[in-house]
Amino acid sequence: MAWNRKHLLTLEELSADEITLILDTANSFKEVSERSVKKVPALRGRTVVLFFHEPSTRTRSSFELAAKRLSADILTIQTASSSLVKGETLIDTLKTLEAMTVDALVVRHSSSGVPALLASVSKASIINAGDGFHEHPSQGLLDLFTIRERKGKIEGLTVTIVGDITHSRVARSNIYGLIKMGAKVRLCAPTTLIPSGIEKWGVEVTHDLTKALTGADVVNVLRLQLERQQKNLFPTIREYSMLFGVTTERLKVAQKDVMVMHPGPMNRGVEISSGVADGPASVIDEQVTNGVAVRMAILFLMMGDKSVSQ
Amino acid sequence: MGSILIQGGHVVDPSQQLDGPADILIENGFIAKVGKNLKAKADRVIDATGLLVTPGLVDMHVHFREPGFEYKETIATGSHAAVAGGVTSVACMPNTNPPIDDQAIVHFIKTKAEQEGHCRVYPIGCISKRREGQEMAEIGELKRAGVVGLSDDGSPIMNAELMRRVLEYAKMLDTVVIDHCEDSNLSNNGSMNEGETATRLGIPGIPAASENVMVARNILLAEMTGARFHAAHVSTAGSVELVRLAKRKGLSVTAETCPHYFALSDRAIRKYDANFKMNPPLRSEEDVAAIRKGLQDGVIDAICTDHAPHASTEKQCEFDKAAFGIVGLETMFPVTYSHLVEPGMVSLSKAVEMMSSNPAKILGIPGGTLAEGSPADVALFDLKTERPVEASKFKSKGRNTPFQGWNLKGWTVMTIVGGVVKYDYKNEG
């Protein structure tokens, strides 16, 4: 199949075939990062804007390297250095960038829906690099890629996502992607961190970590935003860790070959113990490596010469 | 001023139980006669054959933004939008800048309305000084200056003790207290209804309980004080249930809702279009069904617009940063007719009552009737022609409507205020 989308806004809107195409494309790009000369000319002459309206190190670096390894030109705009702080509207900032004839904008924003808003008026491709509590499609895709690479498949696996689902764009993109690819999804969090109505998505919700981990093939541990405690979403970090922290001991009920993921940055000793993070089940570093390949695939499919793409 | 004869229309005037063919004679700004086949002579004869003729509509909840936010709307443009929607009287909310917490602002609004207004404009006064929800405003003086109700609309009165005292004090003044019922702690900076759609969009939610707990509190305080409490823009099944109980107990409690709460649910919010963002937010389909039931049963007394114009830049931006509120004056009747009356949920007469005599009664203002001797405020509607909503043609400065492109019936043909034709679709449409 061929890639026909101008924008990548969500995993919710992608079909299983489209997801597979991205993962397959990423597979062929992964090898580039393993060469001594880590560069191909696929996007030479194309301009990518990294439009980051929220602090980000991982995602931004990953997209930046992905674009560079494809030979694209890069412009990075972060809140502090853009006119956004001068009261310019988002749409006006977008139009200014467009007028400089850029090909794609990789957008990170603290407000849900900003990539969709920009896509509704943009001539350039919009790639969502995480919007509010909505979606983080490239993270969802790199998680799927990592699972598929390790397990050889996604269909039929039991994937447990532990942590603050309410405020997690990573969780939402993972849920959509995993369900489309045929996995069984379990969510585990305190009642206060499970968003309203999510059980309608065909996921299993539990507040018991042992139940959630029993027989799991994959465990994806989410970062706990420590400031949520001040909003009375849980009493103390200590209690959260006691009830929902993933440790080697707790992980014993999972499948023997369980793999553990974390989107980073980790709060060691809070949502995940160092034993797990550094242990044999951890694929956290692989996720980061795969992130570059997946983002190369995304940039290539969105901007590359369609006649050579497949 | 002269005389006008409106001939051949179908007159619906719930205040006199009129629902049938009749002519209306207007003389010197007042209704002189209503009856079949009037043989009177008049300076102007209006052929209303095939049209609906009603008392001019009364919208008890609008935001005209003047003074302070004239870039959003003015009394001139807002009242123009009103008559374009068949509305002849409005009550304007005091969240202006400065707010209507002082007699001088009341006089300013009344003067502006006399000079530039197209319809009757009645100010609502603030409950608290500077709308801060802390200290009672000079509501006795506001009443003397001419406010027809009290509200801090846009903001709730979080302090229950202040609400108690205001209700007590307002009872002495025989003035209705209108509360924007919302517990702001429970709303917690949400931007849309809490539920599956908000979860899908990743938008922080406002739970229905945020409205319900305040409706409940205010009903309890109304019971304690014996004062008149009116629940603004109710949107939840819980509110309808609570008001139903209050009425059963015989309390002086009334309620209003807006067309968007019975015509749209939160599922309509797609693609983060902030023209679907208002406060209270569009609720679940169960809530919509309960609002319709409440309108049917008469638990909800009035339909109003909460007309809240904003500049396009305040809407075409991040959904969570976009302003709350939508315009409604020019679509209230067509949406109500097409989505409440035509599907058979509420009779035409009941709908007209909720948009004319009921709100007039709650506020204690003239209007909402075609009784002989009353001011000649009349609206003529076309119930047959279907037309799409075109925001670009609104008389309001605001284009922020969720109904853009909807095909509706019930468009205004003519609006008469005090015996003067203030809107004629033929000339202005």
Interface residues (C-beta under 8 A of the other chain):
Chain A: E12 T89 L90 I91 H109 S111 S112 G113 V114 A116 L117 S120 D131 G132 F133 H134 E135 T166 R169 R172 P195 S196 G197 I198 K200 K231
Chain B: N188 E194 G195 E196 T197 A198 T199 R200 L201 G202 I203 P204 G205 K271 Y272 T313 Q316 C317 E318 F319 D320 K321
